[in-house]
Amino acid sequence: MTRISNVLIPIDFSNASRKAMHYATHLALKFGAKLTAAHIIPSFPAFSYAFPGDTEEFERKAFLETRRLLPAEIPEAYRDQLNAQTIVKCGDVRDELLGIVAAENVDMIVMGTHGRRNLERFFLGSTTEALLRRVPVPILTVSERGTEQKTELPFDVPFRRILYATDLPEGNLPGLHYCADLARILGAHLTLLHVMAPRDATSFLDDSELHARRMGELHKAIEREHGGDLSVATEVVQGTPHHEILKFAETTNADLIVINLHSKGLLERALLGSTAERVIRSAQIPVLAIPGPAATGAAPVEAVFLI
């Protein structure tokens, strides 16, 4: 059973992180998880070396002011119902956040990403990118420029249609068990999508045969996870993976895209230029990115949401 016991939400007091807070509080309430809101005051080593006294005083004042303001970032309607804590630290933002993940046994991260005016953002931001490369737990990213998700009740989790995009590696699909569990807990409909690249000229199978084979692989995977309480569908399409994933999500009104991060090891993932990063850059709905080791069982799967 998928467990979400501690949700970390990095706060930078922007509209993006406030939008992420909407999802983090909903999920923490749904799973009975602790909510950890953290703000990291960036350190400036060169300035600290030149003006050590001034830097210490600035950090002290910033620390006290942030500690006063941070609790107000948790929506008032949720405060009495949540087991929440706030953490303020000074230092390297990425290193401090990774330290909090380890020290607090965080199993979900929810982050806001800042939008760009162009259709596809050129970069995600150094903090988000670094966490995607190094964090050992799933991350849910929520775009600032995405449309607002509507809920029927004040504390409903706004995920009703989950899209899991897979490239169909051999064996069990990475993240499928996690997605199936999440869909059951949230009462959501789950769709498995595989995007076939344009057919290789050397292939002995035509498009219809390849389509049938891929659909068969999806059905076999679902059989291992299917229960009477799981609403699930499968789909295979052809085209450029990130374009087709985003188009399918829009056409089906998906609330959440789930995608795996393929890695060359836990500490540094070969993410740049991949389908995963392209989807995360461009999606206007939340994207749940699952690290390879956590998804495949090399480490306990908890939860991380990037918004």
C-alpha positions in Angstrom: 0.0 0.0 0.0 1.3 3.4 -1.0 2.1 5.5 2.1 2.2 9.3 2.2 3.3 10.2 5.7 5.2 13.5 5.3 4.6 16.0 2.5 7.3 18.6 2.0 6.4 21.9 0.3 9.2 24.4 -0.4 7.9 27.9 0.0 9.3 31.0 -1.8 6.2 33.2 -1.1 5.3 33.3 -4.8 2.0 32.6 -6.5 3.5 29.3 -7.8 4.2 28.0 -4.3 0.8 29.1 -3.0 -0.8 27.1 -5.8 1.3 24.1 -4.9 0.2 24.5 -1.3 -3.4 24.0 -2.5 -2.4 20.4 -3.6 -0.1 19.7 -0.7 -2.8 20.5 2.0 -5.4 18.5 0.1 -3.1 15.5 -0.1 -1.9 15.7 3.5 -5.5 15.7 4.7 -6.5 12.8 2.5 -3.6 10.6 3.6 -3.4 11.8 7.2 0.2 13.0 6.5 2.3 15.6 8.2 2.8 18.8 6.2 6.2 20.3 6.3 6.5 23.8 4.8 10.1 24.9 4.4 11.8 28.1 3.3 15.5 28.3 2.6 17.2 31.7 2.9 20.0 31.6 0.2 23.5 32.1 1.4 26.0 34.2 -0.6 29.5 32.9 0.3 31.4 35.7 -1.5 29.4 38.4 0.3 29.8 36.5 3.6 33.5 36.5 3.1 33.7 40.2 2.4 31.2 41.4 5.0 30.8 38.7 7.6 29.2 40.9 10.2 26.6 42.4 7.8 25.8 38.9 6.4 25.2 37.4 9.9 22.8 40.3 10.8 20.9 40.0 7.5 20.5 36.3 7.9 19.4 36.7 11.5 16.7 39.3 10.6 15.6 37.3 7.5 15.3 34.1 9.6 13.1 35.8 12.3 10.9 37.5 9.7 10.5 34.3 7.7 9.7 32.2 10.8 7.0 34.7 11.6 5.5 34.8 8.1 5.8 31.1 7.0 2.9 29.6 9.1 0.5 32.0 7.3 1.2 30.3 4.0 -0.8 27.3 5.2 -4.5 28.1 4.3 -6.4 29.1 7.4 -9.2 26.7 6.7 -6.7 23.8 7.0 -4.6 24.8 10.0 -6.6 23.2 12.7 -7.0 20.0 10.8 -3.4 19.5 9.8 -0.4 18.1 11.6 1.9 20.8 10.2 5.4 22.1 10.9 7.5 24.9 9.4 11.2 24.9 8.9 13.5 27.9 8.1 17.1 27.4 7.2 20.0 29.4 5.7 22.3 27.9 3.1 22.3 26.4 -0.3 18.7 25.9 -1.3 19.1 22.6 -3.0 21.3 21.0 -0.4 19.1 22.2 2.5 16.0 20.8 0.8 17.6 17.4 0.2 18.8 17.5 3.8 15.2 18.1 5.0 14.0 15.2 2.9 16.5 12.8 4.6 16.2 14.2 8.1 12.4 14.4 8.2 11.7 11.1 6.3 9.8 13.0 3.6 8.0 10.8 1.2 6.3 13.5 -1.0 7.5 16.8 -2.4 5.1 19.3 -3.8 6.6 22.2 -5.7 5.4 25.1 -7.7 7.1 25.9 -11.0 7.2 29.4 -12.5 5.7 29.7 -15.9 7.1 31.3 -19.0 5.1 33.1 -21.7 6.5 30.9 -24.5 4.8 27.6 -25.2 7.6 25.5 -23.9 9.7 26.7 -21.0 13.4 26.7 -21.7 14.4 25.7 -18.2 12.6 24.6 -15.0 14.8 26.6 -12.6 17.9 25.4 -10.9 16.2 24.2 -7.7 13.5 22.2 -9.4 16.0 20.7 -11.9 18.4 19.7 -9.2 15.8 18.0 -7.1 14.5 16.1 -10.1 18.0 14.9 -10.7 18.8 13.9 -7.2 15.8 13.4 -4.9 15.1 9.8 -4.0 11.3 10.2 -3.8 8.6 11.1 -6.3 7.9 14.8 -7.0 4.7 16.5 -8.0 5.2 19.7 -10.0 2.4 22.3 -10.5 2.7 25.0 -13.0 1.9 28.5 -12.0 0.3 29.1 -15.4 -1.9 26.1 -15.4 -5.7 26.3 -15.0 -7.2 26.0 -11.5 -8.5 22.6 -10.5 -12.1 22.6 -9.2 -13.2 20.4 -6.4 -16.7 19.5 -5.3 -16.0 19.8 -1.6 -13.5 22.1 0.2 -11.1 19.3 1.1 -11.4 17.1 -1.9 -8.2 16.1 -3.6 -8.5 17.5 -7.2 -7.4 14.3 -9.0 -10.2 12.4 -10.7 -8.5 11.4 -13.9 -4.8 10.1 -13.7 -2.8 9.5 -16.9 0.2 7.2 -16.5 2.6 7.6 -19.5 4.9 4.6 -20.0 7.6 3.6 -22.5 6.9 -0.1 -21.8 10.3 -1.4 -20.5 10.6 -5.1 -20.0 9.1 -6.5 -16.9 6.7 -4.6 -14.6 6.0 -1.1 -15.6 7.9 1.3 -13.3 5.5 3.2 -11.2 2.4 1.2 -12.2 1.8 -0.2 -8.7 2.2 3.3 -7.3 -0.3 4.8 -9.8 -2.8 2.0 -9.2 -2.6 2.4 -5.5 -2.9 6.2 -5.8 -6.0 5.8 -8.0 -7.7 3.4 -5.6 -7.1 5.7 -2.6 -8.3 8.8 -4.4 -11.1 7.1 -6.2 -9.7 8.2 -9.5 -9.9 6.8 -13.0 -6.5 5.6 -14.3 -5.4 5.5 -18.0 -2.2 3.8 -19.2 -0.8 5.5 -22.3 2.1 4.3 -24.5 3.3 6.4 -27.4 4.9 4.5 -30.3 7.6 6.2 -32.1 7.3 6.3 -35.9 7.9 2.8 -37.2 11.5 1.8 -37.9 12.0 0.9 -41.6 13.8 -2.3 -40.6 10.9 -3.5 -38.4 9.1 -6.7 -39.6 5.8 -5.6 -38.0 3.4 -3.1 -39.5 1.7 -0.4 -37.4 -1.4 -2.5 -36.6 0.7 -5.4 -35.4 2.9 -3.1 -33.3 -0.2 -1.5 -31.8 -1.7 -4.8 -30.9 1.5 -6.0 -29.3 1.8 -2.9 -27.2 -1.8 -3.0 -26.1 -1.3 -6.6 -25.1 1.7 -5.6 -23.0 -0.4 -2.9 -21.3 -3.2 -5.4 -20.6 -0.8 -7.9 -19.1 0.6 -5.2 -16.8 -2.8 -4.2 -15.7 -3.8 -7.8 -14.9 -1.1 -7.8 -12.3 -2.5 -4.7 -10.6 -6.2 -4.8 -11.5 -8.7 -5.1 -8.7 -12.4 -4.7 -8.8 -12.0 -1.3 -7.2 -9.8 0.1 -9.9 -11.2 1.9 -12.9 -8.6 1.6 -15.6 -8.2 2.0 -19.4 -5.3 1.5 -21.8 -4.4 3.4 -25.0 -1.6 3.2 -27.5 -0.9 6.1 -30.0 1.9 7.0 -32.4 3.9 10.1 -32.6 6.5 12.2 -30.7 6.1 11.1 -27.0 6.0 14.4 -25.2 3.6 16.0 -27.7 1.3 13.0 -27.7 1.3 12.7 -23.9 0.3 16.4 -23.5 -2.3 16.2 -26.3 -3.9 13.1 -24.8 -4.0 14.7 -21.3 -5.8 17.7 -22.7 -8.2 15.7 -24.8 -9.2 13.5 -21.9 -9.3 16.3 -19.3 -6.7 14.5 -17.2 -6.0 16.1 -13.7 -2.6 14.5 -13.2 0.2 13.1 -15.5 2.5 10.5 -14.0 5.8 9.8 -15.7 9.0 8.0 -14.7 12.4 9.6 -14.4 15.0 7.3 -16.0 18.3 7.5 -14.3 22.0 6.6 -14.5 22.0 6.2 -10.8 20.3 7.7 -7.8 22.4 10.8 -7.4 22.5 12.2 -11.0 19.8 11.4 -13.5 20.2 11.9 -17.3 17.0 14.0 -17.4 17.8 16.9 -19.7 16.2 16.6 -23.1 14.2 13.5 -22.1 10.5 13.0 -22.6 10.0 13.4 -18.8 11.5 16.9 -18.7 9.7 18.1 -21.8 6.4 17.0 -20.3 7.2 18.7 -17.0 8.2 21.9 -18.7 5.1 22.2 -20.8 2.3 20.7 -18.8 -0.4 23.0 -17.4 -1.7 20.3 -15.1 0.4 18.7 -12.2 3.0 16.1 -13.1 4.1 13.4 -10.7 7.6 12.4 -11.5 8.7 9.0 -10.1 12.4 8.3 -9.7 13.6 5.1 -11.3 15.0 3.4 -8.1 11.9 4.2 -6.0 9.5 3.1 -8.8 11.2 -0.2 -9.5 11.4 -1.3 -5.9 15.1 -0.6 -5.2 13.9 1.7 -2.4 10.6 1.9 -0.5 8.1 3.9 -2.5 6.6 6.7 -0.5 5.4 9.8 -2.3 6.7 13.1 -3.8 4.5 15.6 -5.6 5.9 18.3 -7.8 3.4 21.1 -8.7 
